[in-house]
Amino acid sequence: MDLITGRPDHIEDFLVQLNAGGWFGWSDSKNKIYANLIIHPKIWDSSYEGNIHEEGMINNPYSKPTEQECVDGLAQLQADFDSKDYERNRQEEYPSIKECVHAILDDDLDNLQVLRQAVKDKFPKT
């Protein structure tokens, strides 16, 4: 994930949302490419309430997705993220909470709505 924008930018972003827990890893953590993707043979059973040791481990029920599934999954995450650009842009320009509280207390909701509508007009839903 891009640390500045939050936009998914690696197949790992797809993999972590595919299944819960530490079901996968990398044979080379400094070179996270599909060829280095590994599926752990055992994973922690989240329903187990005892101490972490062999008893809480189960055979990993998840299989390795194909490289194309990873590519397509990442592309879908990116498309979903990009489709919400208007929301992120609006959030930056909407009146602040403080401005909203003052508008409520000062009985100036009409002006607040004008400000909010201007932002909506500037960044319409796509």
C-alpha positions in Angstrom: 0.0 0.0 0.0 1.3 3.4 -0.8 2.1 5.0 2.5 1.1 8.5 1.4 -2.1 7.9 -0.5 -3.2 4.5 1.0 -3.7 3.2 -2.6 -3.1 -0.6 -2.9 0.1 -1.1 -5.0 1.2 -4.6 -4.4 -0.2 -8.1 -4.6 0.3 -8.4 -0.8 -2.5 -5.8 -0.4 -4.8 -8.3 -2.2 -3.5 -11.3 -0.3 -4.0 -9.8 3.2 -7.7 -9.2 2.5 -8.3 -12.5 0.8 -8.1 -14.6 4.0 -7.7 -13.8 7.7 -4.5 -14.6 9.6 -1.0 -15.4 8.7 -1.8 -17.9 6.0 0.9 -16.8 3.5 4.5 -15.5 3.5 7.5 -14.8 1.3 10.5 -17.0 0.7 12.4 -13.8 0.3 10.9 -11.0 2.3 13.0 -8.4 0.6 11.8 -9.5 -2.9 8.0 -9.9 -2.6 7.1 -11.2 -6.0 4.6 -13.9 -6.9 7.5 -16.4 -7.5 8.5 -16.0 -3.8 4.9 -16.4 -2.4 4.6 -19.3 0.0 1.6 -20.8 1.7 2.3 -21.7 5.4 1.5 -25.4 6.0 0.1 -24.6 9.5 -1.7 -21.5 10.8 -3.0 -20.4 14.2 -6.5 -21.4 14.9 -8.2 -18.2 16.1 -10.9 -20.3 17.9 -8.3 -21.9 20.1 -8.3 -20.3 23.5 -5.2 -21.8 25.1 -1.5 -20.7 25.0 0.2 -20.4 21.7 1.9 -23.7 21.0 1.4 -26.7 18.7 -2.1 -27.4 20.0 -3.4 -24.2 18.6 -2.1 -24.8 15.1 -4.2 -26.3 12.3 -3.4 -27.3 8.7 -3.7 -24.3 6.5 -7.1 -24.6 4.7 -6.1 -21.9 2.1 -4.5 -22.6 -1.2 -2.2 -20.4 -3.3 -4.1 -18.2 -5.6 -2.8 -18.0 -9.2 -0.6 -15.1 -10.3 -3.5 -13.9 -12.5 -5.9 -14.0 -9.5 -3.4 -11.8 -7.6 -3.0 -9.4 -10.5 -6.7 -9.1 -11.1 -7.4 -8.8 -7.3 -5.0 -6.0 -7.0 -6.5 -4.3 -10.1 -9.9 -4.5 -8.5 -8.7 -3.0 -5.2 -7.1 -0.2 -7.1 -10.3 0.5 -9.1 -12.3 0.5 -5.9 -9.9 2.9 -4.3 -9.8 5.2 -7.3 -13.6 5.2 -7.5 -13.7 6.9 -4.0 -11.4 9.8 -5.0 -14.3 12.2 -4.7 -14.9 11.1 -1.0 -11.3 11.7 -0.1 -11.3 15.1 -1.9 -14.5 16.2 -0.2 -13.3 15.2 3.2 -10.3 17.6 2.9 -12.5 20.5 1.9 -15.7 20.1 3.9 -16.2 22.5 6.8 -14.4 21.3 9.9 -16.2 19.9 12.9 -15.5 23.2 14.7 -17.1 25.1 11.9 -20.1 22.8 11.9 -20.6 23.2 15.7 -20.4 27.0 15.4 -22.9 26.9 12.5 -25.3 24.9 14.7 -24.9 27.1 17.7 -25.1 30.3 15.7 -28.2 29.0 13.8 -26.3 29.4 10.5 -27.2 26.0 9.0 -28.2 27.5 5.6 -24.7 28.9 5.1 -23.1 25.6 6.2 -25.2 23.8 3.6 -24.0 26.3 0.9 -20.4 25.5 1.9 -21.0 21.8 1.8 -22.8 22.0 -1.5 -20.0 23.9 -3.1 -17.6 21.1 -2.1 -20.0 18.5 -3.5 -20.3 20.4 -6.8 -16.5 20.7 -7.0 -16.0 16.9 -6.4 -19.1 15.1 -7.8 -19.7 11.4 -7.3 -18.5 9.5 -10.4 
